[in-house]
Amino acid sequence: MAKTRKQKEEEIAFLQDRLADSKCVVMVGYQGIGVNEIQELKRNFKEVNVLYRVAKKSLFRKALQKIGLAEEVKVSDFKKPVAFAFSQDETSAPKKISEFAKENNKLEILGGIMDKEFIDADVMQHLAKLPDRDVLLSQCLFVINSPISGFVNVLRSNIQSLVFVLNNIKAEKEKA
């Protein structure tokens, strides 16, 4: 059944809000995927607070025009039907799509939007391979903390050596 003009305007407003609120939008080609697989993909997305939405490319293009991204993103260039995954962080949507695509070859990442710029499929695949934000932060803190820890260990070993030498001198004086 065809959508009314009001429904289309509501869909455009919804897409516009999601585009403005999301840090990462992944465009997914889903041609040939069954309903059961889509439902499973949506459950996977729900675990990481990603919104999966199928929308007409023309409506998505109009939402892009309203926020000034129509020149950056050429949705009409995609030949397949396109779904959109809206995420509040940079890696969860590409990661879940990539994991799901390993099991289901019909699903593919077509591109995405981050920081109001179009990102091609290859970059999105690389994003999917990155660790989560918390893991990256802990790795960064470890790298920052390593030189300090090493310095403290060197100072402690010098003090321990001094204490060891002084104890040996004390022991020799007690023997004499």
Secondary structure, DSSP 8 states (H G I E B T S, - for coil): ----HHHHHHHHHHHHHHHHH-SEEEEEE-TT--HHHHHHHHHHHHHTTEEEEE--HHHHHHHHHHHT-TTT--GGG--S-EEEEEESSSSHHHHHHHHHHHH-TT-EEEEEEETTEEEEHHHHHHHHHS--HHHHHHHHHHHHHHHHHHHHHHHHHHHHHHHHHHHHHHHHHHH-
